[in-house]
Amino acid sequence: MSVPPFCRSRRLPSAHLETIVAALSKKPQVQYTREIIQTRDNDEIALDYLRGEKNKPLLVLFHGLEGCSQSRTMRVLARYFSNQNWTVAVPHFRGCGGHANRLPRAYHAGDATDVEWMIAYCRTYFPHSAIYAVGVSLGGSALIHFLTKGIFTAPAVTISTPFDLSTCVEKLDKGINRRIYARHFLKTLRPKIIAKSYRFPSICDLKKLNSARTIAEIDTLYTAPVHGFGKADTYWRRASTTRLIEKVTSPLLCINALNDPLIPAATLPAKTNNKLVQFSRPQHGGHGGFIGTPTDWLANTVQDFFNAHTLVEPSAKE
């Protein structure tokens, strides 16, 4: 599939402006229905959805780090496909969407198991004939991990997804990125982990957690050990997706702007022998921004990719 070129708005002459203005700009109005659903391990998450027509497809969206169904990209895609009478489901990662989960664990970039049961639940709850998936940033990373399992054969798209976590975390924690983006993520991430530490005192060093000011510290103190990785560098290595692209078993489009302030262009996979995987790398767009021309470039590109690939029904394992 040939992806049309993207041209950023002249009002946004830098990657930071593209990213920040997009995040703060007026978002499409979306009236979700919410359901609290039980996980397979006796936890619970929030599922927001827009129900469409039964003969139309189902789109499952996975948000990024500390994101939710109200995040800009989620709402842009939800509104776009809902206007075509698709059903759109946004299952939140544990602890996100304003709903606290029960267990000590939360979510991480390699969370293929949670993506698997989320898709299985949505597939059962919304029994449509066709299903598609989109993951944004961290949600795209978790989606790629899932797509290597061989149990999902429908088209999928990732947007502004990191491939080399170690390098991306290092970049996130330095300079202006630390002052803007890391601080933004920690504003909600750290209080949630602190609250968990009061409920489950053994999971984290509360004193160190209170003084944590970087994503690397959070990964070291909480994300890596609580989710079974041990050390942060082990988590970053195992959750990175560069090596997994060759193992993806679904048609996949990876959209990454080359000027993404959080994801160095040098960390994007140079090429792949996997004929199911395609890359779209516009010069501009920032991190999840893509405000410019053509209008609705991002949503149109996602739909064009879906339209270009024949759907194969998911196996019974889903």
Secondary structure, DSSP 8 states (H G I E B T S, - for coil): ------EE-TT--SHHHHHHHHHHS-------EEEEEE-TTS-EEEEEEE---TTS-EEEEE--TT--TTSHHHHHHHHHHHTTT-EEEEE--TT-TT---SSS----TT-HHHHHHHHHHHHHHS--S-EEEEEETHHHHHHHHHHTSSS--S-EEEES--S-HHHHHHHHTSHHHIIIIIHHHHHHHHHHHHHHHHHSGGGS-HHHHHH--SHHHHIIIIIHHHTT--SHHHHHHHH--GGGGGG--S-EEEE--TT-SSS-GGGS----S-TTEEEE--S--TTTT--EESTTHHHHHHHHHHHTS------TT-
